[in-house]
Amino acid sequence: MEKNSDLKNLILKTLDSNKALDIISIDLKNKSSMADYMIIASGTSSRHIQALSEMVLEKLKGNGVKNSKIEGKESVDWKLVDGIDLIVHIFHPDKRKFYELEKIWSQVIPKEKVMI
């Protein structure tokens, strides 16, 4: 099995076992060159969002993604964990609804408009 797919599954399991809500995974391979997968989840509070992002970062670094980092450290509503080939967004439910990333990235993109 592919390493990025295995890592994606590990992150999904980590989020689920730590009570993240509404976890989804989006395959970006034919949509963007910025990453292979995007995971979007919700946390119940600013502390929960922070804790989830730190757990994800720890899993990424422990599995060889040394350059991974958390963005949005000052935000209480949103964190992005950059795992190079795997991007993890953790939102407060209201912010997630506002940005609707899953709606944007889940759409089929015609080949001529695929981002490079």
N, C-alpha and C positions, 0 to 999 in steps of 0.2 A: 504494500500500500504506500502511497505517496506521503512523504514527510509532512508537507503542509496540510494535507487532509487529516493526518494523525494528530497534528498539533491543534487543528481546528476542533476536532472531536474532544481533545483534552480540555480546551478552553470552554467548550459548551458544557462539558461535564462539571467543570469547576464552577461555572456560573450557576448551573442548576443546583448543585449540592450546597451552594451558599445563598440560596433563596432569591436569586435574581428573577425578575418577572418578565414574561413575554419575550423569551429569547428566540431570536431568529438568526439564521445564517444565509448569506447571499453569496453565490458564486460570481466572482467578478472576472473570471478568466477571459471571457469573450466580450467584456464591457469596458475594461480599463487595464492599463499596464501598471497602475499604482499598487495593486495587491491582487492576490488570488482569491481571498475571501474577506467579507465584511460580516462581523457579528454585531448585532444590536440587541441590547437588553435594557431593562429598567431596574432601578433600585428604589427602595422605599423611603429613603431619607438621604441627606447629604453625607452622613457618616457611612451609610450602607454603600452608597455610590463610591466613596473614597476607598472603603475596604475592598470592594469588588475589584476596583481598578488596580489596587496594590497586589491582590491575589493573582490576577491575570498577568501582571508584570512579572511577578515571581515565577510563575509557571513558564512564561516565555523565556526568561533568562536561564532558568533551570534546564531548559530544553535546547539550549544553544543559540538563542536569539539575543546575543549580547548587546546589540545596539537598540534594543527596544526601550521605549520611554513613555511616560504619561504626559499628555498635553491637557491643558485646562485645569491645572492644579489649583488656581484661585477660584474656579467656578464651583458653586455648590449644586448646580443643576445638571452638569454634564462633564464627562471625562472621555478622552480618547486615548486608548492604549495602542501605540504604534508598534506592531510586531513585524515590521518590514513587509512580509507577504501576507500578513493577517492584521486587519484593522478591527479594533473592538471599540464600539461606542456604548457608553453606559449613561443613561439619561434618567432624570426625574420624569415620571410619566407625562406631566404637562408639557415639558420641553420637547419630549419625544414626539408628542402629538403635533406640536407647532412645526417642527422641522420635517417630519414625515420622510425620513431618509429611506425607510424600507419601500415606500411607494416610488420614490425617485429611482432607486437602484434595482428594484425588482422588475421594472419594465424591460421589455425586449428592445434592444437598441439596434437599428438597422446597421449593417456592416459598414456602410459609408460614413456613419456618424460615430463609430467606435473611437473612444479616446485613446491616444497613443502616448 
